Amino acid sequence: MHDLYWVGVLCGLGVALGLLCGAALAGVRYGLTVAALVAALAAGFLGLAIDNWDEAVGGVIGAGAGVLAAGQIVPGALRRGGTRGGTLALVGLAALVVAALAFVPVVGYLAVLVLPALGVRLRSREPKRYAGLRILDR
């Protein structure tokens, strides 16, 4: 039972690291790829420092889920006029909340499943581009 708890904690911490790295690098070309690598390495080393390879794998999976969630939300916020600093601050605050909630049993596992699904859902509800005055172009 002890191992399952720590794998869940590392999953949640990996999601938090992925959110933070994804938010910091989402507006840059190849930023999400670099963010995924950095977050996966950090979560993997954190998992190895805590116990052994199964915690490291949980952290890497969580980091991938966090970058996936940030990759769905942050570019849309930047496209709609959000500033990089403000978006990073808000997502960073959300990452801090996820990291704190990771220590609650089972919540780390749920964060891996729920946050990417939430990002996809928010992206699908994104408003379409406004046509503007193209109707007058006839």
ROTORZA-259769 format. One record per residue: x, y, z of N, C-alpha, C in turn; residue number from 1. Coordinates in pm, whole numbers. Example, Ala and Ser with C-alpha at 12.3 -4.5 7.8 and 13.67 -1.06 7.14 Angstrom:
<pts>
pt nxx->1319 | nyy->-569 | nzz->780 | caxx->1230 | cayy->-450 | cazz->780 | cxx->1320 | cyy->-330 | czz->780 | num->1
pt nxx->1285 | nyy->-225 | nzz->708 | caxx->1367 | cayy->-106 | cazz->714 | cxx->1290 | cyy->3 | czz->787 | num->2
</pts>
This chain:
<pts>
pt nxx->81 | nyy->-119 | nzz->0 | caxx->0 | cayy->0 | cazz->0 | cxx->86 | cyy->126 | czz->0 | num->1
pt nxx->200 | nyy->116 | nzz->67 | caxx->292 | cayy->228 | cazz->74 | cxx->339 | cyy->269 | czz->-65 | num->2
pt nxx->372 | nyy->171 | nzz->-149 | caxx->419 | cayy->202 | cazz->-284 | cxx->311 | cyy->266 | czz->-369 | num->3
pt nxx->189 | nyy->219 | nzz->-357 | caxx->79 | cayy->278 | cazz->-435 | cxx->57 | cyy->424 | czz->-398 | num->4
pt nxx->71 | nyy->456 | nzz->-271 | caxx->55 | cayy->595 | cazz->-228 | cxx->161 | cyy->683 | czz->-293 | num->5
pt nxx->288 | nyy->641 | nzz->-287 | caxx->395 | cayy->724 | cazz->-340 | cxx->392 | cyy->734 | czz->-492 | num->6
pt nxx->347 | nyy->630 | nzz->-559 | caxx->331 | cayy->640 | cazz->-705 | cxx->224 | cyy->743 | czz->-737 | num->7
pt nxx->115 | nyy->744 | nzz->-662 | caxx->10 | cayy->844 | cazz->-682 | cxx->59 | cyy->985 | czz->-654 | num->8
pt nxx->139 | nyy->1000 | nzz->-548 | caxx->195 | cayy->1132 | cazz->-517 | cxx->284 | cyy->1179 | czz->-631 | num->9
pt nxx->368 | nyy->1090 | nzz->-683 | caxx->456 | cayy->1128 | cazz->-792 | cxx->379 | cyy->1155 | czz->-921 | num->10
pt nxx->270 | nyy->1085 | nzz->-943 | caxx->185 | cayy->1116 | cazz->-1058 | cxx->133 | cyy->1259 | czz->-1047 | num->11
pt nxx->84 | nyy->1297 | nzz->-930 | caxx->34 | cayy->1432 | cazz->-909 | cxx->143 | cyy->1538 | czz->-918 | num->12
pt nxx->260 | nyy->1510 | nzz->-861 | caxx->371 | cayy->1605 | cazz->-871 | cxx->420 | cyy->1617 | czz->-1015 | num->13
pt nxx->417 | nyy->1505 | nzz->-1088 | caxx->454 | cayy->1511 | cazz->-1230 | cxx->357 | cyy->1596 | czz->-1310 | num->14
pt nxx->228 | nyy->1585 | nzz->-1280 | caxx->129 | cayy->1669 | cazz->-1347 | cxx->157 | cyy->1816 | czz->-1317 | num->15
pt nxx->189 | nyy->1846 | nzz->-1193 | caxx->219 | cayy->1985 | cazz->-1155 | cxx->343 | cyy->2036 | czz->-1229 | num->16
pt nxx->447 | nyy->1954 | nzz->-1236 | caxx->567 | cayy->1994 | cazz->-1310 | cxx->537 | cyy->2012 | czz->-1459 | num->17
pt nxx->456 | nyy->1923 | nzz->-1514 | caxx->419 | cayy->1934 | cazz->-1655 | cxx->338 | cyy->2059 | czz->-1683 | num->18
pt nxx->246 | nyy->2092 | nzz->-1594 | caxx->169 | cayy->2216 | cazz->-1611 | cxx->259 | cyy->2338 | czz->-1608 | num->19
pt nxx->351 | nyy->2340 | nzz->-1513 | caxx->440 | cayy->2455 | cazz->-1499 | cxx->533 | cyy->2469 | czz->-1619 | num->20
pt nxx->596 | nyy->2361 | nzz->-1660 | caxx->687 | cayy->2366 | cazz->-1775 | cxx->610 | cyy->2395 | czz->-1904 | num->21
pt nxx->493 | nyy->2335 | nzz->-1918 | caxx->413 | cayy->2359 | cazz->-2038 | cxx->366 | cyy->2502 | czz->-2047 | num->22
pt nxx->330 | nyy->2562 | nzz->-1935 | caxx->285 | cayy->2701 | cazz->-1935 | cxx->401 | cyy->2796 | czz->-1964 | num->23
pt nxx->520 | nyy->2760 | nzz->-1916 | caxx->635 | cayy->2847 | cazz->-1937 | cxx->683 | cyy->2846 | czz->-2082 | num->24
pt nxx->666 | nyy->2733 | nzz->-2151 | caxx->723 | cayy->2719 | cazz->-2285 | cxx->619 | cyy->2702 | czz->-2395 | num->25
pt nxx->491 | nyy->2721 | nzz->-2366 | caxx->387 | cayy->2692 | cazz->-2465 | cxx->387 | cyy->2789 | czz->-2582 | num->26
pt nxx->428 | nyy->2911 | nzz->-2563 | caxx->425 | cayy->3007 | cazz->-2672 | cxx->547 | cyy->3003 | czz->-2762 | num->27
pt nxx->641 | nyy->2918 | nzz->-2734 | caxx->767 | cayy->2910 | cazz->-2808 | cxx->760 | cyy->2793 | czz->-2907 | num->28
pt nxx->827 | nyy->2807 | nzz->-3020 | caxx->831 | cayy->2697 | cazz->-3117 | cxx->901 | cyy->2577 | czz->-3053 | num->29
pt nxx->843 | nyy->2460 | nzz->-3069 | caxx->889 | cayy->2335 | cazz->-3008 | cxx->892 | cyy->2344 | czz->-2855 | num->30
pt nxx->820 | nyy->2439 | nzz->-2800 | caxx->820 | cayy->2459 | cazz->-2655 | cxx->757 | cyy->2344 | czz->-2579 | num->31
pt nxx->649 | nyy->2288 | nzz->-2632 | caxx->584 | cayy->2178 | cazz->-2562 | cxx->669 | cyy->2052 | czz->-2563 | num->32
pt nxx->746 | nyy->2031 | nzz->-2668 | caxx->836 | cayy->1916 | cazz->-2672 | cxx->946 | cyy->1932 | czz->-2568 | num->33
pt nxx->1004 | nyy->2050 | nzz->-2562 | caxx->1108 | cayy->2076 | cazz->-2463 | cxx->1050 | cyy->2069 | czz->-2322 | num->34
pt nxx->929 | nyy->2122 | nzz->-2305 | caxx->864 | cayy->2118 | cazz->-2173 | cxx->837 | cyy->1975 | czz->-2130 | num->35
pt nxx->796 | nyy->1890 | nzz->-2224 | caxx->771 | cayy->1750 | cazz->-2191 | cxx->900 | cyy->1681 | czz->-2148 | num->36
pt nxx->1009 | nyy->1709 | nzz->-2217 | caxx->1137 | cayy->1648 | cazz->-2180 | cxx->1186 | cyy->1696 | czz->-2044 | num->37
pt nxx->1178 | nyy->1826 | nzz->-2021 | caxx->1226 | cayy->1881 | cazz->-1894 | cxx->1141 | cyy->1830 | czz->-1778 | num->38
pt nxx->1008 | nyy->1834 | nzz->-1795 | caxx->920 | cayy->1789 | cazz->-1688 | cxx->936 | cyy->1639 | czz->-1661 | num->39
pt nxx->951 | nyy->1560 | nzz->-1767 | caxx->969 | cayy->1416 | cazz->-1749 | cxx->1101 | cyy->1385 | czz->-1678 | num->40
pt nxx->1206 | nyy->1454 | nzz->-1715 | caxx->1335 | cayy->1433 | cazz->-1648 | cxx->1328 | cyy->1473 | czz->-1501 | num->41
pt nxx->1268 | nyy->1589 | nzz->-1474 | caxx->1259 | cayy->1635 | cazz->-1335 | cxx->1173 | cyy->1540 | czz->-1251 | num->42
pt nxx->1058 | nyy->1498 | nzz->-1305 | caxx->971 | cayy->1408 | cazz->-1231 | cxx->1035 | cyy->1270 | czz->-1215 | num->43
pt nxx->1108 | nyy->1225 | nzz->-1316 | caxx->1177 | cayy->1097 | cazz->-1307 | cxx->1285 | cyy->1098 | czz->-1201 | num->44
pt nxx->1365 | nyy->1204 | nzz->-1198 | caxx->1469 | cayy->1214 | cazz->-1096 | cxx->1409 | cyy->1230 | czz->-956 | num->45
pt nxx->1298 | nyy->1302 | nzz->-947 | caxx->1231 | cayy->1315 | cazz->-818 | cxx->1178 | cyy->1180 | czz->-770 | num->46
pt nxx->1124 | nyy->1101 | nzz->-861 | caxx->1076 | cayy->967 | cazz->-826 | cxx->1189 | cyy->875 | czz->-782 | num->47
pt nxx->1302 | nyy->884 | nzz->-851 | caxx->1417 | cayy->804 | cazz->-810 | cxx->1473 | cyy->849 | czz->-676 | num->48
pt nxx->1466 | nyy->978 | nzz->-650 | caxx->1516 | cayy->1029 | cazz->-521 | cxx->1426 | cyy->985 | czz->-406 | num->49
pt nxx->1296 | nyy->976 | nzz->-432 | caxx->1205 | cayy->936 | cazz->-324 | cxx->1217 | cyy->788 | czz->-295 | num->50
pt nxx->1210 | nyy->704 | nzz->-400 | caxx->1217 | cayy->561 | cazz->-371 | cxx->1288 | cyy->485 | czz->-482 | num->51
pt nxx->1217 | nyy->448 | nzz->-587 | caxx->1280 | cayy->369 | cazz->-693 | cxx->1210 | cyy->392 | czz->-827 | num->52
pt nxx->1226 | nyy->299 | nzz->-919 | caxx->1183 | cayy->322 | cazz->-1058 | cxx->1033 | cyy->331 | czz->-1075 | num->53
pt nxx->951 | nyy->265 | nzz->-993 | caxx->806 | cayy->272 | cazz->-1015 | cxx->752 | cyy->412 | czz->-982 | num->54
pt nxx->809 | nyy->480 | nzz->-883 | caxx->771 | cayy->619 | cazz->-858 | cxx->817 | cyy->709 | czz->-972 | num->55
pt nxx->935 | nyy->678 | nzz->-1027 | caxx->987 | cayy->756 | cazz->-1140 | cxx->896 | cyy->743 | czz->-1262 | num->56
pt nxx->847 | nyy->622 | nzz->-1288 | caxx->756 | cayy->601 | cazz->-1401 | cxx->626 | cyy->677 | czz->-1379 | num->57
pt nxx->574 | nyy->674 | nzz->-1256 | caxx->454 | cayy->750 | cazz->-1225 | cxx->474 | cyy->899 | czz->-1247 | num->58
pt nxx->589 | nyy->950 | nzz->-1208 | caxx->618 | cayy->1092 | cazz->-1229 | cxx->629 | cyy->1128 | czz->-1375 | num->59
pt nxx->691 | nyy->1042 | nzz->-1455 | caxx->705 | cayy->1068 | cazz->-1598 | cxx->568 | cyy->1066 | czz->-1667 | num->60
pt nxx->484 | nyy->972 | nzz->-1630 | caxx->349 | cayy->967 | cazz->-1687 | cxx->270 | cyy->1092 | czz->-1647 | num->61
pt nxx->282 | nyy->1131 | nzz->-1523 | caxx->215 | cayy->1253 | cazz->-1478 | cxx->266 | cyy->1377 | czz->-1549 | num->62
pt nxx->397 | nyy->1384 | nzz->-1573 | caxx->453 | cayy->1499 | cazz->-1643 | cxx->399 | cyy->1508 | czz->-1786 | num->63
pt nxx->388 | nyy->1394 | nzz->-1851 | caxx->330 | cayy->1395 | cazz->-1986 | cxx->186 | cyy->1442 | czz->-1986 | num->64
pt nxx->110 | nyy->1399 | nzz->-1888 | caxx->-30 | cayy->1443 | cazz->-1878 | cxx->-40 | cyy->1592 | czz->-1848 | num->65
pt nxx->50 | nyy->1643 | nzz->-1765 | caxx->49 | cayy->1785 | cazz->-1733 | cxx->84 | cyy->1872 | czz->-1852 | num->66
pt nxx->183 | nyy->1829 | nzz->-1931 | caxx->220 | cayy->1905 | cazz->-2051 | cxx->107 | cyy->1898 | czz->-2153 | num->67
pt nxx->42 | nyy->1784 | nzz->-2163 | caxx->-72 | cayy->1771 | cazz->-2254 | cxx->-184 | cyy->1866 | czz->-2214 | num->68
pt nxx->-212 | nyy->1875 | nzz->-2086 | caxx->-317 | cayy->1967 | cazz->-2039 | cxx->-278 | cyy->2112 | czz->-2063 | num->69
pt nxx->-154 | nyy->2147 | nzz->-2033 | caxx->-109 | cayy->2285 | cazz->-2056 | cxx->-106 | cyy->2318 | czz->-2205 | num->70
pt nxx->-72 | nyy->2219 | nzz->-2287 | caxx->-69 | cayy->2241 | cazz->-2431 | cxx->-206 | cyy->2263 | czz->-2491 | num->71
pt nxx->-310 | nyy->2222 | nzz->-2423 | caxx->-446 | cayy->2246 | cazz->-2469 | cxx->-498 | cyy->2382 | czz->-2423 | num->72
pt nxx->-459 | nyy->2425 | nzz->-2304 | caxx->-517 | cayy->2544 | cazz->-2244 | cxx->-437 | cyy->2671 | czz->-2273 | num->73
pt nxx->-307 | nyy->2667 | nzz->-2256 | caxx->-224 | cayy->2788 | cazz->-2262 | cxx->-222 | cyy->2851 | czz->-2401 | num->74
pt nxx->-202 | nyy->2779 | nzz->-2510 | caxx->-202 | cayy->2847 | cazz->-2640 | cxx->-335 | cyy->2916 | czz->-2671 | num->75
pt nxx->-445 | nyy->2855 | nzz->-2629 | caxx->-575 | cayy->2919 | cazz->-2650 | cxx->-588 | cyy->3048 | czz->-2570 | num->76
pt nxx->-537 | nyy->3049 | nzz->-2448 | caxx->-541 | cayy->3171 | cazz->-2367 | cxx->-454 | cyy->3280 | czz->-2428 | num->77
pt nxx->-339 | nyy->3241 | nzz->-2481 | caxx->-251 | cayy->3340 | cazz->-2545 | cxx->-312 | cyy->3393 | czz->-2675 | num->78
pt nxx->-379 | nyy->3307 | nzz->-2750 | caxx->-444 | cayy->3348 | cazz->-2875 | cxx->-557 | cyy->3447 | czz->-2849 | num->79
pt nxx->-624 | nyy->3431 | nzz->-2738 | caxx->-738 | cayy->3517 | cazz->-2708 | cxx->-699 | cyy->3644 | czz->-2633 | num->80
pt nxx->-570 | nyy->3671 | nzz->-2622 | caxx->-527 | cayy->3799 | cazz->-2567 | cxx->-465 | cyy->3794 | czz->-2430 | num->81
pt nxx->-447 | nyy->3678 | nzz->-2373 | caxx->-382 | cayy->3667 | cazz->-2243 | cxx->-234 | cyy->3696 | czz->-2254 | num->82
pt nxx->-176 | nyy->3756 | nzz->-2153 | caxx->-33 | cayy->3782 | cazz->-2156 | cxx->42 | cyy->3657 | czz->-2110 | num->83
pt nxx->166 | nyy->3646 | nzz->-2151 | caxx->246 | cayy->3529 | cazz->-2111 | cxx->267 | cyy->3525 | czz->-1960 | num->84
pt nxx->297 | nyy->3639 | nzz->-1902 | caxx->322 | cayy->3644 | cazz->-1758 | cxx->198 | cyy->3613 | czz->-1676 | num->85
pt nxx->86 | nyy->3669 | nzz->-1717 | caxx->-39 | cayy->3643 | cazz->-1644 | cxx->-84 | cyy->3499 | czz->-1657 | num->86
pt nxx->-71 | nyy->3445 | nzz->-1778 | caxx->-109 | cayy->3306 | cazz->-1800 | cxx->-17 | cyy->3213 | czz->-1721 | num->87
pt nxx->112 | nyy->3242 | nzz->-1722 | caxx->207 | cayy->3161 | cazz->-1646 | cxx->178 | cyy->3169 | czz->-1497 | num->88
pt nxx->141 | nyy->3287 | nzz->-1447 | caxx->110 | cayy->3302 | cazz->-1305 | cxx->-14 | cyy->3221 | czz->-1267 | num->89
pt nxx->-117 | nyy->3226 | nzz->-1349 | caxx->-239 | cayy->3152 | cazz->-1317 | cxx->-219 | cyy->3002 | czz->-1326 | num->90
pt nxx->-151 | nyy->2957 | nzz->-1430 | caxx->-125 | cayy->2813 | cazz->-1444 | cxx->-26 | cyy->2767 | czz->-1338 | num->91
pt nxx->69 | nyy->2852 | nzz->-1302 | caxx->162 | cayy->2819 | cazz->-1194 | cxx->91 | cyy->2804 | czz->-1060 | num->92
pt nxx->-8 | nyy->2888 | nzz->-1036 | caxx->-88 | cayy->2875 | cazz->-915 | cxx->-169 | cyy->2746 | czz->-917 | num->93
pt nxx->-223 | nyy->2713 | nzz->-1034 | caxx->-297 | cayy->2586 | cazz->-1047 | cxx->-203 | cyy->2467 | czz->-1026 | num->94
pt nxx->-79 | nyy->2477 | nzz->-1075 | caxx->19 | cayy->2370 | cazz->-1056 | cxx->54 | cyy->2354 | czz->-908 | num->95
pt nxx->59 | nyy->2464 | nzz->-836 | caxx->85 | cayy->2458 | cazz->-692 | cxx->-29 | cyy->2387 | czz->-620 | num->96
pt nxx->-152 | nyy->2414 | nzz->-660 | caxx->-268 | cayy->2348 | cazz->-600 | cxx->-266 | cyy->2199 | czz->-631 | num->97
pt nxx->-233 | nyy->2163 | nzz->-756 | caxx->-225 | cayy->2022 | cazz->-794 | cxx->-115 | cyy->1952 | czz->-714 | num->98
pt nxx->-2 | nyy->2019 | nzz->-695 | caxx->107 | cayy->1959 | cazz->-618 | cxx->66 | cyy->1937 | czz->-473 | num->99
pt nxx->-8 | nyy->2030 | nzz->-416 | caxx->-54 | cayy->2012 | cazz->-278 | cxx->-157 | cyy->1900 | czz->-268 | num->100
pt nxx->-246 | nyy->1893 | nzz->-367 | caxx->-349 | cayy->1789 | cazz->-365 | cxx->-293 | cyy->1651 | czz->-397 | num->101
pt nxx->-173 | nyy->1645 | nzz->-453 | caxx->-113 | cayy->1517 | cazz->-487 | cxx->-87 | cyy->1431 | czz->-364 | num->102
pt nxx->-75 | nyy->1494 | nzz->-248 | caxx->-47 | cayy->1418 | cazz->-126 | cxx->-173 | cyy->1357 | czz->-65 | num->103
pt nxx->-289 | nyy->1389 | nzz->-121 | caxx->-413 | cayy->1324 | cazz->-79 | cxx->-421 | cyy->1191 | czz->-154 | num->104
pt nxx->-446 | nyy->1081 | nzz->-85 | caxx->-449 | cayy->952 | cazz->-154 | cxx->-546 | cyy->950 | czz->-272 | num->105
pt nxx->-505 | nyy->895 | nzz->-382 | caxx->-579 | cayy->872 | cazz->-506 | cxx->-592 | cyy->998 | czz->-592 | num->106
pt nxx->-574 | nyy->1117 | nzz->-537 | caxx->-592 | cayy->1239 | cazz->-616 | cxx->-485 | cyy->1252 | czz->-724 | num->107
pt nxx->-365 | nyy->1205 | nzz->-699 | caxx->-260 | cayy->1209 | cazz->-801 | cxx->-297 | cyy->1128 | czz->-923 | num->108
pt nxx->-355 | nyy->1011 | nzz->-902 | caxx->-401 | cayy->928 | cazz->-1013 | cxx->-513 | cyy->998 | czz->-1090 | num->109
pt nxx->-604 | nyy->1060 | nzz->-1016 | caxx->-716 | cayy->1129 | cazz->-1080 | cxx->-669 | cyy->1250 | czz->-1161 | num->110
pt nxx->-566 | nyy->1319 | nzz->-1113 | caxx->-513 | cayy->1435 | cazz->-1185 | cxx->-458 | cyy->1394 | czz->-1321 | num->111
pt nxx->-396 | nyy->1276 | nzz->-1328 | caxx->-343 | cayy->1227 | cazz->-1455 | cxx->-455 | cyy->1204 | czz->-1555 | num->112
pt nxx->-569 | nyy->1161 | nzz->-1508 | caxx->-681 | cayy->1131 | cazz->-1597 | cxx->-767 | cyy->1254 | czz->-1627 | num->113
pt nxx->-792 | nyy->1336 | nzz->-1527 | caxx->-890 | cayy->1443 | cazz->-1541 | cxx->-835 | cyy->1567 | czz->-1612 | num->114
pt nxx->-715 | nyy->1610 | nzz->-1580 | caxx->-666 | cayy->1736 | cazz->-1635 | cxx->-649 | cyy->1735 | czz->-1787 | num->115
pt nxx->-592 | nyy->1631 | nzz->-1849 | caxx->-588 | cayy->1633 | cazz->-1996 | cxx->-728 | cyy->1628 | czz->-2058 | num->116
pt nxx->-820 | nyy->1554 | nzz->-1998 | caxx->-957 | cayy->1548 | cazz->-2050 | cxx->-1024 | cyy->1685 | czz->-2037 | num->117
pt nxx->-998 | nyy->1755 | nzz->-1928 | caxx->-1052 | cayy->1889 | cazz->-1911 | cxx->-995 | cyy->1985 | czz->-2015 | num->118
pt nxx->-865 | nyy->1972 | nzz->-2043 | caxx->-804 | cayy->2057 | cazz->-2146 | cxx->-863 | cyy->2034 | czz->-2283 | num->119
pt nxx->-887 | nyy->1908 | nzz->-2318 | caxx->-948 | cayy->1876 | cazz->-2448 | cxx->-1090 | cyy->1931 | czz->-2453 | num->120
pt nxx->-1162 | nyy->1919 | nzz->-2344 | caxx->-1300 | cayy->1968 | cazz->-2342 | cxx->-1304 | cyy->2119 | czz->-2355 | num->121
pt nxx->-1215 | nyy->2189 | nzz->-2286 | caxx->-1212 | cayy->2334 | cazz->-2298 | cxx->-1172 | cyy->2378 | czz->-2438 | num->122
pt nxx->-1082 | nyy->2304 | nzz->-2498 | caxx->-1039 | cayy->2339 | cazz->-2633 | cxx->-1151 | cyy->2319 | czz->-2734 | num->123
pt nxx->-1234 | nyy->2216 | nzz->-2715 | caxx->-1343 | cayy->2193 | cazz->-2809 | cxx->-1453 | cyy->2297 | czz->-2794 | num->124
pt nxx->-1461 | nyy->2362 | nzz->-2679 | caxx->-1562 | cayy->2465 | cazz->-2657 | cxx->-1512 | cyy->2603 | czz->-2695 | num->125
pt nxx->-1392 | nyy->2611 | nzz->-2750 | caxx->-1333 | cayy->2738 | cazz->-2788 | cxx->-1418 | cyy->2805 | czz->-2897 | num->126
pt nxx->-1441 | nyy->2936 | nzz->-2886 | caxx->-1523 | cayy->3003 | cazz->-2987 | cxx->-1454 | cyy->3004 | czz->-3123 | num->127
pt nxx->-1533 | nyy->3001 | nzz->-3226 | caxx->-1480 | cayy->3005 | cazz->-3363 | cxx->-1428 | cyy->3146 | czz->-3391 | num->128
pt nxx->-1347 | nyy->3156 | nzz->-3496 | caxx->-1295 | cayy->3286 | cazz->-3533 | cxx->-1408 | cyy->3378 | czz->-3576 | num->129
pt nxx->-1397 | nyy->3502 | nzz->-3536 | caxx->-1497 | cayy->3601 | cazz->-3572 | cxx->-1473 | cyy->3645 | czz->-3716 | num->130
pt nxx->-1579 | nyy->3647 | nzz->-3795 | caxx->-1567 | cayy->3680 | cazz->-3938 | cxx->-1535 | cyy->3826 | czz->-3959 | num->131
pt nxx->-1565 | nyy->3912 | nzz->-3865 | caxx->-1535 | cayy->4053 | cazz->-3880 | cxx->-1620 | cyy->4117 | czz->-3987 | num->132
pt nxx->-1559 | nyy->4198 | nzz->-4068 | caxx->-1633 | cayy->4271 | cazz->-4172 | cxx->-1617 | cyy->4206 | czz->-4309 | num->133
pt nxx->-1586 | nyy->4079 | nzz->-4314 | caxx->-1572 | cayy->4011 | cazz->-4444 | cxx->-1703 | cyy->4007 | czz->-4520 | num->134
pt nxx->-1814 | nyy->4021 | nzz->-4452 | caxx->-1944 | cayy->4017 | cazz->-4520 | cxx->-1960 | cyy->4140 | czz->-4610 | num->135
pt nxx->-1891 | nyy->4247 | nzz->-4577 | caxx->-1900 | cayy->4368 | cazz->-4658 | cxx->-1811 | cyy->4360 | czz->-4782 | num->136
pt nxx->-1734 | nyy->4254 | nzz->-4793 | caxx->-1638 | cayy->4241 | cazz->-4903 | cxx->-1704 | cyy->4192 | czz->-5031 | num->137
pt nxx->-1830 | nyy->4161 | nzz->-5032 | caxx->-1898 | cayy->4107 | cazz->-5152 | cxx->-1910 | cyy->4204 | czz->-5262 | num->138
</pts>
